[in-house]
């Protein structure tokens, strides 16, 4: 399947401003740098950096978290907002007959992430840009039971990513800042298990859709300098969804379109939770799709809109999606 959903989120979080906290904590001893001493990150600052790195890599690499444009809004009046642009294509290709009971799957998933944050109101003024480029490959096995009523799909994906930090602080040499927070190369190992049930409950073909997916994201990171040592961290992501698929008829064209309202919950655990400072959020969505468009290439294509809500999150996302035949 191929997913290219561009959502827009408006979040009430203060997450990536912690990068500035780390930098500003090191600006005070800069005079010592000129006296040939090096600024060294404390253990707590290194833990913060690791958690933020893991959160960004998890956002870009885990298939449960959607691509798009994110705006993270801080609860604090003097803290800046953070913009994240995430472009992700999840291409999953069946091998052999996709109507068989056991269908091998192959996946290729490139991803690009850009984070921007301005601290114009601060003293000194500062900005940060973080870019991540990655490519993932994976395999899975889709297993169908009880006349396709239940699907169980274990998967394994490996993704390589480069995470580059670019800081700018008024009056500070960029070479000094480059020594504070390094660029990072990561290998992510992501086993997952997805369960999907689609029982037909109405004479017109209406189906209940109930699904759950759990992913384990293990990140092994190497840094570009000695200020922060190489590290590894792990996260759990669980996503549970419940929906209904209703065929629509227009004159003689029966079942040409389907309406699919969905409600879901995403939970974060481990380093991703620490990096995002977020436990979970809810999704309420509506898809309109068809299974009669270019049937030799696509099993389904459609357009979806989703509202996202939780105490810290308010927003929406929209975009096109498709599943390969």
Secondary structure in CASP SS format (residue, H / E / C, confidence):
PFRMAT SS
TARGET T0000
AUTHOR 0000-0000-0000
METHOD secondary structure of the structure
MODEL  1
X C 1.00
X E 1.00
X E 1.00
X E 1.00
X C 1.00
X C 1.00
X E 1.00
X E 1.00
X E 1.00
X E 1.00
X E 1.00
X E 1.00
X C 1.00
X C 1.00
X C 1.00
X C 1.00
X C 1.00
X H 1.00
X H 1.00
X H 1.00
X H 1.00
X H 1.00
X H 1.00
X H 1.00
X H 1.00
X H 1.00
X H 1.00
X C 1.00
X C 1.00
X H 1.00
X H 1.00
X H 1.00
X H 1.00
X H 1.00
X C 1.00
X C 1.00
X C 1.00
X C 1.00
X C 1.00
X C 1.00
X C 1.00
X C 1.00
X H 1.00
X H 1.00
X H 1.00
X H 1.00
X H 1.00
X H 1.00
X H 1.00
X H 1.00
X H 1.00
X H 1.00
X H 1.00
X H 1.00
X H 1.00
X H 1.00
X H 1.00
X H 1.00
X H 1.00
X H 1.00
X H 1.00
X C 1.00
X C 1.00
X C 1.00
X C 1.00
X C 1.00
X C 1.00
X E 1.00
X E 1.00
X E 1.00
X E 1.00
X E 1.00
X E 1.00
X C 1.00
X C 1.00
X C 1.00
X C 1.00
X C 1.00
X C 1.00
X C 1.00
X C 1.00
X E 1.00
X E 1.00
X E 1.00
X E 1.00
X E 1.00
X E 1.00
X E 1.00
X C 1.00
X E 1.00
X E 1.00
X E 1.00
X E 1.00
X E 1.00
X E 1.00
X C 1.00
X C 1.00
X C 1.00
X C 1.00
X C 1.00
X C 1.00
X E 1.00
X E 1.00
X E 1.00
X E 1.00
X E 1.00
X E 1.00
X E 1.00
X E 1.00
X E 1.00
X E 1.00
X E 1.00
X E 1.00
X E 1.00
X E 1.00
X E 1.00
X E 1.00
X E 1.00
X E 1.00
X C 1.00
X C 1.00
X C 1.00
X C 1.00
X C 1.00
X C 1.00
X E 1.00
X E 1.00
X E 1.00
X E 1.00
X E 1.00
X E 1.00
X E 1.00
X E 1.00
X E 1.00
X E 1.00
X E 1.00
X E 1.00
X E 1.00
X E 1.00
X E 1.00
X E 1.00
X E 1.00
X E 1.00
X E 1.00
X E 1.00
X C 1.00
X C 1.00
X C 1.00
X C 1.00
X E 1.00
X E 1.00
X E 1.00
X E 1.00
X E 1.00
X E 1.00
X E 1.00
X E 1.00
X E 1.00
X E 1.00
X E 1.00
X E 1.00
X E 1.00
X E 1.00
X E 1.00
X E 1.00
X E 1.00
X E 1.00
X E 1.00
X E 1.00
X C 1.00
X C 1.00
X C 1.00
X C 1.00
X H 1.00
X H 1.00
X H 1.00
X H 1.00
X H 1.00
X H 1.00
X H 1.00
X C 1.00
X C 1.00
X C 1.00
X E 1.00
X E 1.00
X E 1.00
X E 1.00
X E 1.00
X E 1.00
X E 1.00
X E 1.00
X E 1.00
X E 1.00
X E 1.00
X E 1.00
X E 1.00
X E 1.00
X C 1.00
X C 1.00
X E 1.00
X C 1.00
X C 1.00
X C 1.00
X C 1.00
X C 1.00
X C 1.00
X E 1.00
X E 1.00
X E 1.00
X E 1.00
X E 1.00
X E 1.00
X E 1.00
X E 1.00
X E 1.00
X E 1.00
X E 1.00
X E 1.00
X E 1.00
X E 1.00
X E 1.00
X E 1.00
X E 1.00
X C 1.00
X C 1.00
X C 1.00
X C 1.00
X C 1.00
X C 1.00
X C 1.00
X E 1.00
X E 1.00
X E 1.00
X E 1.00
X E 1.00
X E 1.00
X E 1.00
X E 1.00
X E 1.00
X E 1.00
X E 1.00
X E 1.00
X E 1.00
X E 1.00
X E 1.00
X E 1.00
X E 1.00
X E 1.00
X E 1.00
X E 1.00
X C 1.00
X C 1.00
X E 1.00
X E 1.00
X E 1.00
X E 1.00
X E 1.00
X E 1.00
X E 1.00
X E 1.00
X E 1.00
X E 1.00
X E 1.00
X E 1.00
X E 1.00
X E 1.00
X E 1.00
X E 1.00
X E 1.00
X E 1.00
X H 1.00
X H 1.00
X H 1.00
X H 1.00
X H 1.00
X H 1.00
X C 1.00
X C 1.00
X C 1.00
X E 1.00
X E 1.00
X E 1.00
X E 1.00
X E 1.00
X E 1.00
X E 1.00
X E 1.00
X E 1.00
X E 1.00
X E 1.00
X C 1.00
X C 1.00
X C 1.00
X C 1.00
X C 1.00
X C 1.00
X C 1.00
X E 1.00
X E 1.00
X E 1.00
X E 1.00
X E 1.00
X E 1.00
X E 1.00
X E 1.00
X E 1.00
X E 1.00
X E 1.00
X E 1.00
X E 1.00
X C 1.00
X C 1.00
X E 1.00
X E 1.00
X E 1.00
X E 1.00
X E 1.00
X E 1.00
X E 1.00
X E 1.00
X E 1.00
X E 1.00
X E 1.00
X E 1.00
X C 1.00
END
